[in-house]
Amino acid sequence: MSKIKNRNARYIKEIFLIIAGVTSACFGLKSFLMPSHFIDGGVTGISLLLSTLTGWNLSYLIVIINIPFIFLGYKQIGKGFAFKTTIAITALSIALIVLPFQPITHDKLLIAFFGGLFLGGGIGLAMRGGCVIDGTEVLALYISKNSILTVGNIILILNIIIFAFAAYFLNIETALYAILTYLSASSTIDFIVNGIEQYTGVTIISEHQEAIKAYIITDMKRGVTIYKGEGGYGDKKDIDIVFTVVTKLEMSKLQTAIRQIDADAFIIQQQIADIKGGVVKRHALH
């Protein structure tokens, strides 16, 4: 029964996130970007650019242009992702027709910033719900598997092409505002997807690992994992490698403590987008 309840709770959460995402994206488009013929990056940007140039209805373009990316998502990620993405994109198309959002402002800077903020918020919430309403990431993931480029590189290249077309077919000012919109949207997506707390994984190699471990557990109230290792340079003696996860705000405190315990400790840091469970999460809830 508990598994069924957890699964149902997860489904309800995903549905809520997708509905909130569609509403936010629709608000950003109808109240800010569309009235002033502004564009964004990604598939949504392509749809906005084509709508501006041809006069075709944006709600139809969003569905049509995203169809290939839905199929890619089905191949790359799975049937559940493709199904939820189809529902979310269709819902956004309908929302653009039905929801009575009105233009908020005619100030171009405000339009670029808040249009990107609400559109990016919508995309981020949909991603938290397990789908996308903009297929750019799916395409980038597909291309990255068959090239030396990373997902970030591919998204950047695609958006540069979109902004270049905007500068050529519309005007340079619109393209520049589009870049501001994209920066606002991408920052919002990153904030929503990665959460308000940024986590850092810390690997510590030290001869004083017991003191460091005790400090992390006792003073910072964080969990640690001990890896068994062997020195690969010089004296190949066995060593205990300490691994822990802290928030970015706690990183400076941890570094200072480690240097006080062992000034020669070897420390490796790596950014972690999100975590589930563990002492970090439990501590943050108290």
Residue pairs with C-beta under 8 A, 6 or more apart in sequence:
13 129
14 84
14 129
14 130
15 129
16 129
17 125
17 126
17 128
17 129
18 84
18 87
18 88
18 91
18 125
18 126
18 129
18 130
18 131
19 91
20 122
20 125
21 88
21 121
21 122
21 123
21 124
21 125
21 126
21 127
21 128
21 129
21 133
22 88
22 91
22 92
22 95
22 122
22 126
22 133
23 95
23 99
23 122
24 118
24 119
24 121
24 122
24 125
25 44
25 92
25 118
25 119
25 121
25 122
25 123
25 126
25 133
26 92
26 95
26 96
26 99
26 101
26 122
27 99
27 101
27 118
27 122
28 114
28 115
28 116
28 117
28 118
28 119
28 120
28 121
28 122
29 44
29 48
29 58
29 96
29 115
29 119
30 96
30 99
30 101
30 102
30 103
31 101
31 102
31 103
31 104
31 115
31 118
32 38
32 103
32 104
32 105
32 110
32 111
32 114
32 115
32 118
33 39
33 40
33 48
33 111
33 115
33 119
33 181
34 48
34 51
34 58
35 103
36 103
36 106
36 108
36 111
37 48
37 52
37 170
37 174
38 48
38 108
38 111
38 112
38 115
38 174
38 177
38 178
38 181
39 45
39 48
39 49
39 52
39 162
39 166
39 170
39 174
39 178
39 181
40 48
40 115
40 116
40 119
40 178
40 181
40 182
40 185
41 136
41 155
41 158
41 159
41 162
41 163
41 178
41 181
41 182
41 185
41 186
42 134
42 135
42 136
42 155
42 158
42 159
42 162
42 182
43 62
43 65
43 66
43 69
43 134
43 135
43 136
44 62
44 119
44 123
44 133
44 134
45 159
45 162
45 166
45 178
45 182
46 65
46 162
47 58
47 61
47 62
47 65
48 58
49 162
49 165
49 166
49 169
49 170
50 56
50 61
50 65
51 57
51 58
51 61
52 170
53 169
53 170
58 96
59 92
59 93
59 94
59 96
59 97
60 93
62 89
62 92
62 93
62 96
63 89
63 90
63 93
65 135
66 85
66 89
66 133
66 134
66 135
68 135
69 132
69 135
69 136
69 138
69 139
70 82
70 85
70 86
70 89
70 135
71 82
72 135
72 138
72 139
72 142
73 81
73 82
73 85
73 132
73 135
73 138
74 81
74 82
75 142
76 138
76 141
76 142
76 145
77 138
80 130
81 130
81 131
84 129
84 130
84 131
85 131
85 132
85 133
85 135
87 131
88 126
88 129
88 131
88 132
88 133
89 133
92 122
92 133
104 110
104 114
105 111
105 114
108 177
109 180
111 177
112 177
112 178
112 180
112 181
112 184
113 180
113 181
113 184
114 184
115 181
115 184
116 180
116 181
116 182
116 183
116 184
116 185
116 188
117 184
117 185
117 188
119 181
119 185
120 184
120 185
120 186
120 187
120 188
120 189
120 192
121 188
121 189
121 192
122 133
123 132
123 133
123 134
123 185
123 189
124 188
124 189
124 190
124 191
124 192
124 193
125 192
126 132
126 133
127 189
127 192
127 193
128 192
128 193
132 138
136 155
136 158
137 151
137 155
139 154
139 158
140 151
140 152
140 154
140 155
140 158
141 151
143 149
143 154
144 150
144 151
144 153
144 154
147 154
149 157
159 182
162 178
163 175
163 178
163 179
163 182
164 175
166 174
166 175
166 178
167 174
167 175
193 273
193 274
194 273
194 274
195 274
197 247
197 248
197 284
198 247
198 248
198 271
199 245
199 246
199 247
199 248
199 271
199 272
199 273
199 274
199 275
199 280
200 245
200 246
200 247
200 248
200 251
200 269
200 270
200 271
200 272
201 243
201 244
201 245
201 269
201 270
201 271
201 272
202 243
202 244
202 245
202 246
202 251
202 254
202 267
202 268
202 269
203 241
203 242
203 243
203 267
203 268
203 270
204 212
204 241
204 242
204 243
204 244
204 258
204 265
204 266
204 267
204 268
205 229
205 239
205 241
205 242
205 265
205 266
205 267
206 212
206 242
206 258
206 261
206 262
206 264
206 265
206 266
207 239
207 262
208 261
208 262
208 265
209 226
209 239
209 240
209 241
209 242
211 261
211 262
212 242
212 257
212 258
212 261
212 262
212 265
213 224
213 226
213 242
215 257
215 258
215 261
216 222
216 224
216 242
216 244
216 254
217 223
217 224
219 257
220 246
220 250
220 253
220 254
221 279
221 283
222 244
222 245
222 246
222 250
222 279
222 280
222 283
223 244
223 245
223 278
223 279
223 280
224 242
224 243
224 244
225 242
225 243
225 244
226 240
226 241
226 242
226 243
227 240
227 241
227 243
228 238
228 240
228 241
229 238
229 239
229 240
229 241
230 236
230 237
230 238
230 239
231 237
231 239
244 254
245 272
245 275
245 278
245 280
246 254
246 280
247 280
247 284
251 269
255 267
258 265
258 267
259 265
275 281
